[in-house]
Amino acid sequence: MTGLLAVGVPQSPAAAADYYAGTSGKSGAALKKALHGIIATHVTMMNYSQVWAALKEADRDPAYPENVITLYTGASMPGAQHGSARTQRNRAYVWAKSHGDFDDGGTPSPAAPGNHTDADSWEPRDAVKGDVARTIFYMAVRYEGGDGGPDLEVDDATSRDKGPRIGRLSALLRWNAGDPPDHFERNRNEVIFSRYQHNRNPFIDHPEWVDAIFGTAQW
């Protein structure tokens, strides 16, 4: 098998022990600060074309190497077929500029079976609920406002304001616990780390850190 599975997943969370040096015994704000220092350092920035190329590999369908698996629909689509048309793969942002929030409930989405939506929230399909949650928690740790960008934070609201906040925290905590990292997600993390961006999502390697940081306080 070539492509996605050729890279392999980390042997275990312990295999990245050196990468996470300085986190032992920490929780809450101290752990969040330590992880920020790790994942915000020595990062390779990519332009839009480079991101598309990276996603073709990171999201590759192991059964059809020229295809990718889309996040919300779970459909296998040609990796080169991307754009804004309904028949094309659209690179949606999990932390959306619209600040639309994540929560349980709503009506089924006709465009993405298994997903639900209402006036102020989106519920992804069960198979990727944890993936979405861990992406949001990564963003909240990675972007702390120190590099001229926004300080992204997670709260328990579902409001569409202009602030750099997103929720609902309580739903995201449940999703992380109920949908642990699978082979596809761990491999995606490894591809991005080893070949492209050169940093990791710590919550894929250590999903227990979600509760250690976000389960005890509002950030």
C-alpha positions as CSV (number, residue, x, y, z in Angstrom):
1,M,0.0,0.0,0.0
2,T,1.4,3.4,-0.9
3,G,0.4,7.0,0.0
4,L,-1.3,7.7,3.3
5,L,-0.4,4.4,5.0
6,A,3.2,4.5,3.9
7,V,4.1,7.1,6.5
8,G,2.7,5.1,9.4
9,V,1.4,6.4,12.7
10,P,3.4,7.2,15.8
11,Q,4.3,4.1,17.7
12,S,2.4,5.4,20.8
13,P,2.1,8.8,22.6
14,A,5.3,7.9,24.4
15,A,7.1,7.9,21.0
16,A,6.8,11.7,21.0
17,A,8.1,12.1,24.5
18,D,11.0,14.3,23.4
19,Y,8.7,16.5,21.4
20,Y,6.6,17.0,24.6
21,A,9.5,17.6,26.9
22,G,8.5,20.0,29.7
23,T,4.9,18.9,30.0
24,S,5.2,16.2,32.7
25,G,3.1,16.9,35.8
26,K,1.4,20.0,34.3
27,S,-2.3,20.7,33.9
28,G,-4.6,23.6,33.4
29,A,-3.0,26.9,32.4
30,A,0.6,25.6,32.9
31,L,0.1,22.7,30.5
32,K,-1.6,25.0,28.0
33,K,1.3,27.4,28.1
34,A,3.9,24.6,27.8
35,L,2.1,23.1,24.7
36,H,1.8,26.5,23.1
37,G,5.5,26.9,23.4
38,I,6.1,23.6,21.7
39,I,3.6,23.7,18.8
40,A,4.2,27.4,18.0
41,T,7.9,26.9,17.6
42,H,9.7,25.8,14.4
43,V,6.5,25.7,12.4
44,T,6.7,25.7,8.6
45,M,4.2,28.2,7.2
46,M,2.4,27.2,4.0
47,N,0.7,29.2,1.2
48,Y,-2.7,28.1,-0.2
49,S,-1.2,25.9,-2.9
50,Q,1.0,24.1,-0.4
51,V,-1.9,23.5,1.8
52,W,-3.9,21.9,-1.0
53,A,-0.9,19.6,-1.7
54,A,-0.6,18.7,1.9
55,L,-4.3,17.9,2.3
56,K,-4.1,15.6,-0.8
57,E,-1.7,13.4,1.2
58,A,-2.9,13.9,4.7
59,D,-6.5,13.2,3.8
60,R,-5.8,10.5,1.3
61,D,-8.2,7.6,0.9
62,P,-6.1,4.5,1.6
63,A,-8.4,2.4,-0.7
64,Y,-8.1,4.9,-3.6
65,P,-4.8,6.7,-3.4
66,E,-5.8,9.4,-5.9
67,N,-8.8,10.3,-3.7
68,V,-9.2,12.1,-0.3
69,I,-11.8,11.5,2.4
70,T,-13.8,14.6,3.1
71,L,-14.4,15.6,6.7
72,Y,-18.1,16.3,7.0
73,T,-19.5,14.0,4.3
74,G,-17.0,11.2,4.6
75,A,-17.1,10.9,0.8
76,S,-14.1,9.8,-1.3
77,M,-13.3,12.4,-3.9
78,P,-10.5,13.0,-6.4
79,G,-7.7,14.9,-4.6
80,A,-7.2,17.2,-7.6
81,Q,-11.0,18.0,-7.8
82,H,-11.2,21.0,-5.4
83,G,-13.0,24.3,-5.7
84,S,-16.3,26.0,-4.7
85,A,-18.7,24.0,-6.8
86,R,-21.0,21.4,-5.1
87,T,-19.3,18.6,-7.1
88,Q,-15.8,19.7,-5.9
89,R,-13.9,19.3,-2.7
90,N,-14.2,22.5,-0.7
91,R,-11.5,23.2,2.0
92,A,-13.7,24.4,4.8
93,Y,-12.2,25.9,7.9
94,V,-13.1,24.1,11.1
95,W,-12.6,27.4,13.0
96,A,-14.8,29.3,10.6
97,K,-14.5,33.0,9.9
98,S,-18.2,33.2,10.5
99,H,-17.7,32.0,14.1
100,G,-20.5,29.5,13.6
101,D,-20.3,27.2,16.6
102,F,-20.4,23.4,17.3
103,D,-23.2,21.9,19.4
104,D,-25.6,18.9,19.4
105,G,-28.9,19.1,17.7
106,G,-30.6,20.7,14.7
107,T,-32.1,19.2,11.5
108,P,-30.3,16.9,9.2
109,S,-28.1,18.6,6.6
110,P,-29.2,17.6,3.0
111,A,-25.7,18.4,1.7
112,A,-23.9,16.4,4.3
113,P,-25.7,13.3,5.5
114,G,-25.2,12.5,9.2
115,N,-24.6,16.1,10.1
116,H,-27.1,18.4,11.7
117,T,-27.5,22.2,11.8
118,D,-29.7,24.9,13.3
119,A,-29.6,28.7,13.4
120,D,-26.4,29.0,15.4
121,S,-24.6,25.6,15.4
122,W,-23.3,22.6,13.5
123,E,-23.2,19.0,14.7
124,P,-20.8,16.9,12.6
125,R,-21.3,13.2,11.9
126,D,-20.4,10.9,14.8
127,A,-17.3,9.5,13.1
128,V,-15.5,12.9,13.2
129,K,-16.9,14.6,16.3
130,G,-13.7,14.0,18.1
131,D,-11.6,15.1,15.2
132,V,-13.4,18.4,15.1
133,A,-13.1,18.9,18.8
134,R,-9.4,18.2,18.9
135,T,-8.8,20.6,16.0
136,I,-10.6,23.3,17.9
137,F,-8.6,22.7,21.0
138,Y,-5.4,22.7,19.0
139,M,-6.3,26.1,17.6
140,A,-7.0,27.5,21.1
141,V,-3.6,26.4,22.2
142,R,-1.6,27.3,19.1
143,Y,-2.9,30.9,18.7
144,E,-2.5,33.0,21.8
145,G,-2.2,36.4,20.2
146,G,1.6,36.7,20.7
147,D,2.5,36.6,17.0
148,G,0.2,39.4,15.9
149,G,-2.7,37.1,15.3
150,P,-5.9,36.7,17.4
151,D,-6.0,34.9,20.8
152,L,-8.4,32.1,19.9
153,E,-10.4,30.7,22.9
154,V,-13.1,28.2,23.5
155,D,-16.2,29.0,25.5
156,D,-19.6,27.4,26.2
157,A,-21.7,29.8,24.1
158,T,-23.1,29.6,20.6
159,S,-23.1,33.2,19.5
160,R,-22.0,34.5,16.1
161,D,-20.1,37.7,17.2
162,K,-16.8,39.0,15.9
163,G,-14.7,37.9,18.9
164,P,-12.1,35.2,18.4
165,R,-14.0,32.6,20.4
166,I,-15.9,29.5,19.5
167,G,-18.0,26.8,21.3
168,R,-19.7,25.0,22.6
169,L,-17.1,23.8,25.1
170,S,-19.3,21.3,26.8
171,A,-20.2,19.6,23.5
172,L,-16.6,19.6,22.3
173,L,-15.4,17.9,25.6
174,R,-18.0,15.2,25.1
175,W,-17.0,14.7,21.5
176,N,-13.4,14.3,22.4
177,A,-14.2,11.6,24.9
178,G,-16.8,9.8,22.8
179,D,-14.8,9.7,19.6
180,P,-11.1,9.0,20.4
181,P,-8.4,9.3,17.7
182,D,-8.4,6.6,15.1
183,H,-5.8,5.4,12.7
184,F,-6.8,7.9,10.0
185,E,-6.6,10.9,12.4
186,R,-3.3,9.8,13.9
187,N,-1.8,9.2,10.5
188,R,-3.0,12.6,9.4
189,N,-1.2,14.2,12.3
190,E,2.0,12.3,11.4
191,V,1.9,13.3,7.8
192,I,1.5,17.0,8.7
193,F,4.3,16.8,11.3
194,S,6.8,14.8,9.3
195,R,6.4,16.2,5.8
196,Y,4.7,19.6,5.9
197,Q,4.0,21.8,8.9
198,H,6.4,20.1,11.3
199,N,4.3,20.5,14.4
200,R,1.7,18.2,16.0
201,N,-1.7,18.3,17.4
202,P,-1.0,17.3,21.0
203,F,-4.6,16.3,21.6
204,I,-4.3,13.5,19.0
205,D,-1.2,12.2,20.8
206,H,-2.7,12.8,24.2
207,P,-6.5,13.2,24.1
208,E,-6.5,13.1,27.9
209,W,-4.9,16.6,27.8
210,V,-8.2,18.0,26.6
211,D,-9.8,17.5,30.0
212,A,-6.5,18.4,31.8
213,I,-6.6,21.9,30.2
214,F,-10.2,22.6,29.2
215,G,-12.2,20.4,31.5
216,T,-11.5,22.5,34.7
217,A,-11.7,26.1,33.5
218,Q,-13.1,28.5,31.0
219,W,-10.3,30.0,28.9
